[in-house]
Amino acid sequence: MFKKKDKEREQTEAHENEEQATSREERRKAKKNRKQEKHRFRVRLIPIWLRLILVIILMAASLAAGAMVGYGLVGKGDPYDVFQKETWTHIYDVIHKGTE
């Protein structure tokens, strides 16, 4: 009597394992299909070359703004004097005066 129930139990377990194997295979196939769909080309809103130009422009603007703040607020001068050549030659002369 127990042997018959054990055989039935083994058969149902084997059948369940087969069902899991097919569903596992189906999951693998579905996962593979999802991966293939994900490998599409990405359309960029801003191209890389334009990003580089924007970074360079923003760096130059921040350099100019920093020099204006440093010379105007900290140095108590006119902030627009930063853009004159005489200001930079004077700064160069002050720095290199004692090295000659």
MOWO-V986550 format. One record per residue. N is the residue number from 0. SS is DSSP state (hx for helix, st for strand, lp for the rest). PHI is phi in whole degrees, -180 to 180 (* if undefined). OMEGA is omega in radians with two decimals (* if undefined). Layout:
N,SS,PHI,OMEGA
N,SS,PHI,OMEGA
This chain:
0,lp,*,3.11
1,hx,-68,-3.13
2,hx,-64,-3.14
3,hx,-66,3.11
4,hx,-67,3.10
5,hx,-63,3.13
6,hx,-64,3.12
7,hx,-63,3.13
8,hx,-64,3.12
9,hx,-63,3.14
10,hx,-66,3.13
11,hx,-68,3.10
12,hx,-65,3.11
13,hx,-63,3.12
14,hx,-65,3.09
15,hx,-64,3.11
16,hx,-63,3.10
17,hx,-65,3.11
18,hx,-64,3.11
19,hx,-66,3.14
20,hx,-64,-3.14
21,hx,-69,3.12
22,hx,-68,3.09
23,hx,-66,3.10
24,hx,-64,3.12
25,hx,-64,3.09
26,hx,-64,3.11
27,hx,-63,3.13
28,hx,-64,3.13
29,hx,-65,3.12
30,hx,-65,3.12
31,hx,-64,3.11
32,hx,-65,3.11
33,hx,-64,3.12
34,hx,-65,3.13
35,hx,-65,3.12
36,hx,-70,-3.11
37,hx,-73,-3.05
38,lp,-86,3.06
39,lp,-83,3.11
40,lp,-75,-3.10
41,lp,-93,3.09
42,lp,-93,-3.10
43,lp,-88,3.11
44,lp,-72,3.11
45,lp,-120,-3.13
46,lp,-62,-3.07
47,hx,-63,-3.12
48,hx,-63,3.11
49,hx,-72,3.07
50,hx,-62,3.13
51,hx,-62,3.12
52,hx,-63,3.12
53,hx,-63,3.12
54,hx,-65,3.13
55,hx,-64,3.13
56,hx,-65,3.14
57,hx,-67,3.09
58,hx,-66,3.12
59,hx,-65,3.13
60,hx,-66,3.12
61,hx,-70,3.07
62,hx,-65,3.13
63,hx,-65,3.13
64,hx,-66,3.11
65,hx,-66,3.11
66,hx,-66,3.12
67,hx,-66,3.12
68,hx,-66,-3.13
69,hx,-65,-3.11
70,hx,-79,-3.07
71,hx,-82,-3.06
72,hx,-87,-3.10
73,hx,-77,-3.09
74,lp,-88,3.10
75,lp,60,3.10
76,lp,-113,3.09
77,lp,-78,-3.09
78,hx,-60,-3.11
79,hx,-80,3.05
80,hx,-69,3.12
81,hx,-61,-3.06
82,hx,-88,3.11
83,lp,-97,-3.11
84,hx,-67,-3.12
85,hx,-60,3.12
86,hx,-63,-3.09
87,hx,-73,3.06
88,hx,-67,3.09
89,hx,-64,3.11
90,hx,-63,3.12
91,hx,-63,3.13
92,hx,-64,3.13
93,hx,-65,-3.11
94,hx,-69,-3.02
95,hx,-97,-3.09
96,lp,-66,-3.06
97,lp,-86,-3.09
98,lp,-92,-3.07
99,lp,-80,*
